[in-house]
């Protein structure tokens, strides 16, 4: 699974990759993925292993899902991943945008580690 940002509308769009998740990594956060899909007005059945067409998400749903994927990727323990997802879901929209900008910035790895530490407490 690849999560991308899209800028622009109609014929003049630019796409930039945000993160990629393996099927195992996506499986760890499947509930968050289903929530983002539903909030974007889609049925969870649109997800398929062989799907080629992108699924468009709203900005807020995409930012929250990106945080979930970025924060949980290096973690294998399911209870830790669930705690991270719960912490991100408890954030306000403004907090998710703040952390997203930090995680995507020049010090992204440090920000992801800080986010994981913050949500572990």
C-alpha positions, 0 to 999 in steps of 0.5 A, a space after each residue: 500500500 502506498 499513501 501519496 499526497 496530491 496537489 492541484 485539481 483537474 489536469 494539473 495535479 502533482 503527486 508526492 509519496 508519503 509512505 509505503 506499507 507492506 501487507 503485514 504493516 497495513 494489517 497491523 493498522 487495518 482498523 485505522 485504514 477502514 476508518 479513513 476509507 469510511 470517512 472518505 465515503 467509501 465502503 471497506 470492500 474497495 480495498 483489494 490486493 490487486 487494486 490499481 486505481 487510487 482511493 481518494 481520501 480527504 485531507 484530514 483522514 489522509 493526514 491521520 492515516 499517514 501519522 498512523 502508518 509513519 508512527 507504527 511502521 517500525 513496531 511489531 508488538 500489536 498492543 504497542 501499535 494499538 496504543 499508538 493508533 488510539 493516541 493518534 485517534 485521540 488527537 485533535 485535527 490541529 495536533 495531527 497536522 502539526 505532527 504530520 508537518 514535523 514527521 514530513 519535514 527535514 527532521 522527520 525521523 526524529 519527529 516520528 521517534 518523538 511522536 512514538 515516545 509521546 504516545 507511549 506515556 
